[in-house]
Amino acid sequence: MPAAWLLEKYAPETPYVQHVSGNLWQGSVIWQMPLAATPLTGTAEWSWQPWHLLLGKISAEVDINSAQTRLNGQVKIGTNSWQVDNMSGKIAPETLASLVDWQLPNTPIQVNNVSLGRQSGSSAAAENASKKIHLVLLKRMVS
C-alpha cells in the first residue's frame, strides 16, 4: 500500500508534508513546520514493526532528521492512545529555536531513552485524567 496514497486518503490537506515515498511498511517523508520566520524542514524514515499488531497497536521504528538534529525511537499508535518510546539522539539549538522561545545556551541537547504518551479513556472523567502527557526520562538528559 503506497504511503502517498494513504496520505492523500487520510490527510489530504496536511500543510506539513512536502513529499512522501515508500509504503506503509517502510518509507520516508520530507516535512516542513512553518512555525518561525524560517520554516523547520527535515526528513523522517520509518520501518513497520508488525509484531505490535498482536498488542493491538501499529508501531514503527523512526529516524527523524533536521539540520543537525538526529532522533531515533519507536512510535506506537493504538485505538485510544499513542506512545513515543526509547527516543534517543541530539536536538540541535537551531531546531529548538524554531520550535520554542529557546533561552538556554546555544548547545545541543542529548536525549536518551525518552518516552511519552497519551491515552484516552471512555468516560469523561477518565478522559480528562488521561489527557495528561507523561514525560518519562529513563536516563538523564545531558546537554
LOSEVO-34455 format. One record per residue: residue in three letters; x negated, y, z negated of N, C-alpha, C in turn; residue number from 1. Coordinates in pm, 1 decimal, padded with zeros to 6 digits. Atoms other than C-alpha are relative to their C-alpha. Layout:
<sites>
[ALA, [X, Y, Z], [X, Y, Z], [X, Y, Z], NUM];
...
</sites>
This chain:
<sites>
[MET, [-00084.3, -00116.1, 00000.0], [00000.0, 00000.0, 00000.0], [-00090.3, 00124.4, 00000.0], 1];
[PRO, [00087.9, -00117.1, -00009.4], [-00175.1, 00323.2, 00113.1], [00029.9, 00104.2, -00108.2], 2];
[ALA, [-00015.3, -00101.0, 00104.3], [-00236.9, 00582.0, -00159.1], [00063.6, 00127.2, 00055.7], 3];
[ALA, [-00058.5, -00120.4, -00060.2], [-00144.9, 00865.3, 00081.4], [00152.0, -00014.1, 00011.9], 4];
[TRP, [-00144.2, 00022.8, -00009.7], [00198.9, 00710.0, 00136.9], [00066.4, 00013.3, -00137.2], 5];
[LEU, [-00054.2, -00009.9, 00135.8], [00256.0, 00675.3, -00239.7], [00006.6, 00145.2, -00046.7], 6];
[LEU, [00001.8, -00140.9, 00038.7], [00156.8, 01037.2, -00297.1], [00110.5, 00076.6, 00070.8], 7];
[GLU, [-00104.6, -00068.7, -00076.9], [00389.5, 01158.3, -00021.4], [00139.5, -00038.5, -00050.5], 8];
[LYS, [-00131.1, 00046.5, 00046.4], [00677.1, 00949.1, -00158.6], [00034.5, 00050.4, -00140.2], 9];
[TYR, [-00029.6, -00028.7, 00139.9], [00644.9, 01023.2, -00532.2], [-00046.0, 00138.2, -00048.4], 10];
[ALA, [00045.5, -00134.1, 00039.1], [00465.9, 01362.4, -00547.2], [-00028.3, 00082.5, 00125.3], 11];
[PRO, [00024.7, -00064.2, -00129.3], [00515.1, 01530.8, -00209.2], [-00040.8, 00147.3, -00009.5], 12];
[GLU, [00028.5, -00142.1, 00011.5], [00481.4, 01887.8, -00335.6], [-00114.9, 00030.7, -00096.1], 13];
[THR, [00106.8, -00025.3, 00095.8], [00177.2, 01847.8, -00560.0], [-00101.6, 00099.4, 00056.4], 14];
[PRO, [00096.0, -00099.4, -00048.1], [-00048.5, 02154.1, -00529.9], [-00144.0, -00038.3, -00031.9], 15];
[TYR, [00133.5, 00033.0, 00048.0], [-00347.7, 01976.1, -00684.0], [-00079.0, -00092.3, 00091.3], 16];
[VAL, [00068.4, 00099.5, -00083.3], [-00429.5, 01703.3, -00430.3], [-00028.5, 00058.0, 00137.6], 17];
[GLN, [00041.7, -00048.9, -00130.6], [-00626.8, 01809.2, -00124.5], [-00009.1, -00113.5, 00102.6], 18];
[HIS, [00015.5, 00115.3, -00090.2], [-00696.9, 01464.1, 00022.8], [-00001.4, -00127.2, -00084.5], 19];
[VAL, [00000.4, 00128.7, 00069.6], [-00635.9, 01104.1, -00081.6], [-00030.8, -00110.1, 00101.3], 20];
[SER, [00031.2, 00112.2, -00088.1], [-00776.1, 00783.1, 00065.3], [00000.9, -00128.4, -00081.8], 21];
[GLY, [-00001.8, 00129.2, 00066.3], [-00766.6, 00415.1, -00014.0], [00141.9, -00050.3, -00017.1], 22];
[ASN, [-00131.7, 00059.0, 00025.3], [-00476.4, 00221.6, -00156.3], [00028.0, 00001.3, -00149.7], 23];
[LEU, [-00037.2, 00003.3, 00140.7], [-00303.2, 00158.6, -00486.1], [-00108.2, -00065.9, -00086.1], 24];
[TRP, [00095.2, 00079.4, 00075.9], [-00575.5, -00082.7, -00594.7], [-00136.8, 00065.5, -00013.6], 25];
[GLN, [00130.8, -00064.9, 00003.7], [-00885.5, 00120.5, -00509.7], [00001.9, 00117.0, 00095.8], 26];
[GLY, [-00002.1, -00115.5, -00087.9], [-00924.3, 00468.6, -00372.2], [-00065.8, 00120.7, -00062.1], 27];
[SER, [00058.1, -00124.9, 00048.4], [-01028.8, 00828.0, -00416.3], [00088.8, 00116.4, 00040.1], 28];
[VAL, [-00077.2, -00120.7, -00025.1], [-00882.1, 01175.5, -00421.6], [-00091.3, 00121.3, -00017.7], 29];
[ILE, [00063.7, -00131.2, 00017.8], [-01016.3, 01527.5, -00373.6], [00108.4, 00090.1, -00056.2], 30];
[TRP, [-00100.5, -00079.7, 00067.7], [-00833.6, 01761.0, -00612.4], [-00049.0, 00142.4, -00022.2], 31];
[GLN, [00031.8, -00139.4, 00028.2], [-00820.5, 02129.6, -00691.4], [00100.4, 00052.4, -00102.3], 32];
[MET, [-00086.4, -00059.0, 00102.6], [-00684.6, 02306.3, -01000.1], [-00018.1, 00151.8, 00004.8], 33];
[PRO, [00012.0, -00145.6, -00013.1], [-00615.4, 02675.0, -00931.1], [00031.3, 00072.9, -00130.6], 34];
[LEU, [-00026.1, -00058.6, 00130.5], [-00637.9, 02780.4, -01296.4], [-00073.8, 00131.6, -00022.8], 35];
[ALA, [00082.1, -00118.8, 00021.6], [-00903.6, 03051.6, -01274.0], [-00019.0, 00073.2, 00131.6], 36];
[ALA, [00028.4, -00076.0, -00122.2], [-01029.5, 03308.3, -01024.5], [-00065.3, -00090.6, 00104.6], 37];
[THR, [00061.2, 00099.6, -00087.1], [-01245.2, 03031.6, -00878.3], [00062.2, -00134.2, -00033.0], 38];
[PRO, [-00066.4, 00128.3, 00029.6], [-01041.5, 02709.3, -00848.8], [-00101.6, -00109.7, -00032.2], 39];
[LEU, [00081.1, 00114.8, 00037.2], [-01186.5, 02399.5, -01009.0], [00031.0, -00112.9, 00098.0], 40];
[THR, [-00019.7, 00108.9, -00094.8], [-01236.3, 02127.5, -00748.3], [-00087.6, -00118.6, -00039.6], 41];
[GLY, [00077.8, 00118.9, 00030.7], [-01360.9, 01773.0, -00773.6], [00056.5, -00122.6, 00067.1], 42];
[THR, [-00044.7, 00127.6, -00054.5], [-01311.3, 01409.6, -00692.3], [00033.4, -00095.1, -00114.2], 43];
[ALA, [-00030.1, 00108.9, 00093.0], [-01165.3, 01109.6, -00869.2], [00006.7, -00128.8, 00080.7], 44];
[GLU, [-00006.0, 00132.3, -00061.8], [-01207.6, 00744.7, -00782.5], [00062.3, -00095.3, -00100.4], 45];
[TRP, [-00063.9, 00095.6, 00089.3], [-01004.4, 00456.7, -00923.0], [-00014.8, -00140.3, 00053.1], 46];
[SER, [00000.1, 00142.7, -00030.8], [-01014.0, 00080.7, -00932.7], [00100.1, -00065.4, -00094.6], 47];
[TRP, [-00111.1, 00057.4, 00074.7], [-00699.7, -00100.2, -01044.1], [-00045.5, -00117.6, -00083.9], 48];
[GLN, [00027.9, 00111.5, 00089.4], [-00717.9, -00343.2, -01338.3], [00129.3, -00081.4, -00015.2], 49];
[PRO, [-00129.0, 00069.6, -00005.9], [-00438.9, -00593.7, -01260.7], [00038.2, -00075.8, -00126.8], 50];
[TRP, [-00035.2, 00077.9, 00118.0], [-00460.1, -00791.7, -01586.3], [00082.7, 00080.2, -00100.7], 51];
[HIS, [-00080.4, -00081.7, 00091.3], [-00299.7, -00495.2, -01772.4], [00150.4, -00012.7, 00028.4], 52];
[LEU, [-00141.9, 00024.6, -00028.6], [00027.4, -00584.0, -01597.5], [00059.3, -00099.4, -00100.3], 53];
[LEU, [-00045.8, 00095.2, 00101.2], [00050.7, -00869.3, -01849.4], [00039.6, 00071.2, -00129.1], 54];
[LEU, [-00032.2, -00079.9, 00118.4], [00069.0, -00596.5, -02116.9], [00108.7, 00103.1, 00029.7], 55];
[GLY, [-00106.0, -00093.5, -00037.5], [00337.7, -00403.3, -01927.9], [-00050.2, 00137.2, 00037.7], 56];
[LYS, [00058.1, -00129.6, -00035.3], [00103.7, -00126.7, -01811.7], [-00069.5, -00007.5, 00134.3], 57];
[ILE, [00084.3, -00015.2, -00117.9], [-00057.9, -00005.2, -01494.6], [-00127.6, 00065.9, -00048.9], 58];
[SER, [00126.7, -00048.8, 00052.1], [-00427.2, 00054.2, -01559.7], [-00103.1, 00008.0, 00111.2], 59];
[ALA, [00108.5, -00015.0, -00097.1], [-00727.4, 00175.6, -01363.7], [-00124.1, 00052.6, -00069.8], 60];
[GLU, [00127.7, -00057.6, 00038.9], [-01093.4, 00241.3, -01425.8], [-00018.3, 00122.9, 00088.5], 61];
[VAL, [00009.9, -00123.6, -00077.5], [-01152.3, 00603.3, -01318.2], [-00135.5, 00066.9, -00020.0], 62];
[ASP, [00117.8, -00086.0, 00002.6], [-01452.6, 00821.0, -01235.2], [00045.0, 00137.3, 00046.3], 63];
[ILE, [-00039.4, -00137.2, -00032.3], [-01394.6, 01198.1, -01237.1], [-00126.0, 00085.2, 00010.5], 64];
[ASN, [00116.4, -00084.3, -00023.7], [-01649.5, 01440.9, -01093.7], [00044.2, 00139.0, 00043.0], 65];
[SER, [-00022.6, -00137.9, -00040.1], [-01650.5, 01818.5, -01064.4], [-00126.3, 00078.4, -00030.7], 66];
[ALA, [00127.6, -00071.6, 00016.7], [-01968.3, 02020.0, -01009.3], [-00095.4, -00087.7, -00080.9], 67];
[GLN, [00090.8, 00078.0, 00083.9], [-02192.7, 01898.7, -01294.4], [00071.9, -00088.9, -00100.8], 68];
[THR, [-00078.9, 00082.2, 00091.4], [-01909.6, 01722.5, -01482.3], [00012.8, -00141.5, 00053.9], 69];
[ARG, [-00014.0, 00141.4, -00035.2], [-01905.8, 01342.3, -01481.5], [00068.8, -00071.7, -00115.1], 70];
[LEU, [-00072.3, 00075.1, 00102.3], [-01649.9, 01135.8, -01673.4], [00040.5, -00136.1, 00055.3], 71];
[ASN, [-00040.0, 00134.4, -00037.1], [-01568.6, 00765.1, -01668.8], [00082.0, -00058.3, -00113.9], 72];
[GLY, [-00082.6, 00063.2, 00102.4], [-01295.1, 00575.5, -01851.7], [00115.4, -00075.6, 00061.6], 73];
[GLN, [-00118.2, 00072.4, -00044.8], [-00962.6, 00394.7, -01828.4], [00122.9, 00087.6, -00017.9], 74];
[VAL, [-00129.2, -00066.3, 00009.6], [-00619.3, 00539.8, -01759.8], [00105.6, -00109.5, 00005.8], 75];
[LYS, [-00105.3, 00101.1, 00007.3], [-00314.9, 00332.7, -01858.0], [00134.6, 00070.4, -00006.3], 76];
[ILE, [-00133.9, -00057.3, -00002.0], [00049.5, 00411.3, -01783.8], [00099.9, -00111.4, -00025.8], 77];
[GLY, [-00106.4, 00093.9, 00032.8], [00340.0, 00226.5, -01944.7], [00134.6, 00063.3, 00029.2], 78];
[THR, [-00133.8, -00053.0, -00027.9], [00715.3, 00274.2, -01920.9], [00029.4, 00125.4, -00081.2], 79];
[ASN, [-00024.5, -00116.2, 00085.4], [00720.6, 00523.8, -02210.8], [-00128.3, 00058.2, -00057.7], 80];
[SER, [00125.0, -00046.0, 00058.7], [00353.8, 00601.9, -02263.7], [-00108.1, 00016.8, 00105.7], 81];
[TRP, [00122.2, -00004.9, -00078.7], [00019.0, 00695.0, -02118.3], [-00117.3, 00003.8, -00097.2], 82];
[GLN, [00120.3, 00004.1, 00081.8], [-00332.7, 00647.0, -02252.2], [-00120.7, 00030.5, 00087.3], 83];
[VAL, [00133.2, -00012.4, -00056.7], [-00683.8, 00754.1, -02167.4], [-00091.2, -00064.9, -00102.8], 84];
[ASP, [00085.0, 00074.7, 00093.0], [-00934.1, 00513.0, -02322.8], [-00145.1, 00000.4, 00044.7], 85];
[ASN, [00144.4, 00014.7, -00022.0], [-01310.9, 00497.9, -02355.7], [-00055.0, 00100.4, 00100.7], 86];
[MET, [00049.3, -00103.1, -00091.4], [-01366.4, 00824.5, -02168.6], [-00136.4, 00047.2, -00049.7], 87];
[SER, [00136.4, -00038.6, 00034.4], [-01737.6, 00898.8, -02167.2], [-00059.8, 00079.1, 00114.9], 88];
[GLY, [00070.2, -00076.3, -00101.9], [-01962.9, 01138.3, -01983.2], [-00036.0, 00137.8, -00048.0], 89];
[LYS, [00043.6, -00135.5, 00030.2], [-02064.2, 01501.2, -01965.6], [00096.4, 00099.8, 00063.6], 90];
[ILE, [-00085.0, -00107.1, -00050.4], [-01840.1, 01807.7, -01930.1], [-00085.8, 00125.5, 00008.9], 91];
[ALA, [00085.2, -00116.2, -00023.0], [-02028.8, 02099.9, -01776.8], [00066.1, 00128.1, -00050.3], 92];
[PRO, [-00056.9, -00126.1, 00047.5], [-01985.2, 02452.6, -01915.4], [00082.2, 00071.8, 00106.8], 93];
[GLU, [-00077.6, -00061.3, -00108.7], [-01859.9, 02568.7, -01573.3], [00140.8, -00059.1, 00006.8], 94];
[THR, [-00130.8, 00065.9, 00002.1], [-01577.8, 02314.5, -01592.1], [00082.5, 00052.2, -00117.3], 95];
[LEU, [-00070.5, -00050.1, 00118.8], [-01485.9, 02425.3, -01944.5], [00047.3, 00144.1, 00021.5], 96];
[ALA, [-00036.5, -00139.9, -00023.0], [-01487.8, 02792.7, -01841.4], [00116.1, 00011.8, 00097.9], 97];
[SER, [-00111.6, -00001.8, -00095.1], [-01247.6, 02713.4, -01555.6], [00131.3, -00041.6, -00064.3], 98];
[LEU, [-00120.4, 00054.0, 00062.7], [-01002.8, 02534.9, -01787.2], [00047.9, 00079.7, -00120.3], 99];
[VAL, [-00035.9, -00069.8, 00123.6], [-01012.4, 02732.6, -02112.3], [-00091.6, 00121.0, -00018.3], 100];
[ASP, [00083.0, -00115.3, 00033.8], [-01148.2, 03056.8, -02254.6], [-00113.6, -00049.3, -00089.1], 101];
[TRP, [00109.7, 00066.6, 00068.2], [-01477.7, 02894.1, -02349.0], [-00089.3, 00102.0, -00068.2], 102];
[GLN, [00075.6, -00096.7, 00078.0], [-01660.3, 03082.2, -02627.7], [-00131.5, -00054.8, -00055.3], 103];
[LEU, [00119.7, 00059.6, 00057.0], [-01934.6, 02840.5, -02728.7], [-00118.8, 00016.2, 00093.7], 104];
[PRO, [00119.6, -00015.6, -00085.0], [-02290.4, 02835.2, -02594.6], [00014.8, -00068.6, 00135.8], 105];
[ASN, [-00005.3, 00047.4, -00138.5], [-02346.2, 02766.5, -02228.6], [-00073.8, -00133.5, 00013.7], 106];
[THR, [00060.2, 00133.1, -00005.9], [-02431.2, 02397.5, -02276.6], [00109.1, -00102.7, 00027.6], 107];
[PRO, [-00100.1, 00104.0, -00025.8], [-02257.3, 02080.6, -02160.4], [00039.0, -00072.1, -00128.6], 108];
[ILE, [-00047.1, 00081.3, 00111.9], [-02056.1, 01862.4, -02396.4], [-00005.3, -00145.6, 00042.8], 109];
[GLN, [00007.0, 00143.8, -00022.7], [-02132.8, 01493.4, -02411.7], [00113.2, -00065.1, -00078.0], 110];
[VAL, [-00107.1, 00072.3, 00068.3], [-01829.5, 01275.9, -02492.2], [-00025.7, -00149.8, 00014.3], 111];
[ASN, [00022.1, 00144.3, 00001.2], [-01849.3, 00909.9, -02587.3], [00123.1, -00069.9, -00054.5], 112];
[ASN, [-00114.1, 00083.0, 00041.0], [-01551.5, 00672.9, -02601.6], [00114.8, 00081.4, -00059.2], 113];
[VAL, [-00113.6, -00081.2, 00043.6], [-01285.5, 00943.2, -02637.9], [00128.0, -00064.2, 00051.3], 114];
[SER, [-00128.4, 00056.9, -00037.4], [-00929.0, 00814.1, -02635.7], [00110.8, 00094.9, -00041.1], 115];
[LEU, [-00118.2, -00075.8, 00035.3], [-00596.9, 00995.1, -02630.1], [00118.6, -00061.3, 00069.4], 116];
[GLY, [-00118.0, 00060.9, -00058.6], [-00241.2, 00900.4, -02555.6], [00126.7, 00069.2, -00043.6], 117];
[ARG, [-00132.1, -00052.6, 00031.3], [00125.4, 00984.8, -02566.4], [00100.1, -00113.6, 00016.2], 118];
[GLN, [-00104.1, 00102.3, -00007.8], [00420.5, 00759.3, -02638.6], [00133.2, 00065.3, -00031.7], 119];
[SER, [-00134.3, -00052.2, 00020.8], [00788.2, 00848.3, -02610.4], [00085.7, -00106.5, -00065.0], 120];
[GLY, [-00090.1, 00093.0, 00067.6], [01046.6, 00690.4, -02838.9], [00137.8, 00004.4, 00063.7], 121];
[SER, [-00133.9, 00005.4, -00057.1], [01405.7, 00602.0, -02765.4], [00096.4, 00095.5, -00068.8], 122];
[SER, [-00089.0, -00093.8, 00067.8], [01571.4, 00821.1, -03030.1], [-00063.8, 00138.3, -00003.4], 123];
[ALA, [00050.0, -00137.8, 00000.9], [01536.8, 01197.6, -03059.1], [-00106.1, 00019.2, -00107.6], 124];
[ALA, [00096.9, -00015.3, 00108.5], [01357.4, 01177.4, -03394.5], [-00130.8, -00071.3, 00033.5], 125];
[ALA, [00120.5, 00074.5, -00036.9], [01118.6, 00910.8, -03273.3], [-00072.3, 00068.6, 00114.2], 126];
[GLU, [00062.3, -00068.9, -00113.2], [01059.2, 01104.0, -02952.1], [-00075.8, 00123.4, -00045.8], 127];
[ASN, [00069.1, -00118.3, 00050.6], [00973.8, 01423.6, -03139.0], [-00125.5, -00037.4, -00076.9], 128];
[ALA, [00116.2, 00042.6, 00076.6], [00739.2, 01238.6, -03370.5], [-00109.1, -00055.5, 00089.8], 129];
[SER, [00099.6, 00063.6, -00085.4], [00568.9, 01051.7, -03088.8], [-00053.9, 00091.9, 00108.6], 130];
[LYS, [00050.5, -00092.0, -00100.5], [00514.3, 01356.6, -02868.4], [-00135.0, 00059.4, -00037.7], 131];
[LYS, [00130.5, -00049.5, 00041.7], [00206.8, 01440.1, -03067.9], [-00107.5, -00071.1, 00080.7], 132];
[ILE, [00112.1, 00059.9, -00072.1], [-00106.4, 01384.0, -02867.0], [-00109.4, -00031.5, -00101.0], 133];
[HIS, [00100.1, 00045.0, 00095.2], [-00357.7, 01183.2, -03062.8], [-00135.8, -00003.1, 00068.9], 134];
[LEU, [00135.4, -00000.2, -00052.0], [-00721.3, 01250.6, -03000.5], [-00087.8, -00072.4, -00100.3], 135];
[VAL, [00081.8, 00080.7, 00088.7], [-00947.3, 00987.9, -03149.1], [-00142.1, 00001.9, 00052.8], 136];
[LEU, [00141.0, 00002.3, -00038.7], [-01318.8, 01042.1, -03135.1], [-00062.1, -00122.8, -00064.3], 137];
[LEU, [00055.1, 00124.2, 00052.2], [-01458.6, 00694.1, -03170.4], [-00148.3, 00012.3, -00029.2], 138];
[LYS, [00139.8, -00031.7, 00027.0], [-01807.1, 00828.9, -03155.0], [-00010.3, 00150.4, -00005.3], 139];
[ARG, [00011.7, -00145.1, 00016.4], [-01929.5, 01173.7, -03236.2], [-00024.9, 00067.9, 00133.6], 140];
[MET, [00026.8, -00081.7, -00117.6], [-01937.6, 01446.4, -02976.9], [-00135.2, 00067.7, -00021.5], 141];
[VAL, [00133.2, -00058.7, 00008.5], [-02288.6, 01562.8, -02908.0], [-00009.7, 00108.9, 00104.7], 142];
[SER, [00014.2, -00108.8, -00098.7], [-02346.6, 01898.6, -02744.3], [-00142.8, 00019.9, 00041.0], 143];
</sites>
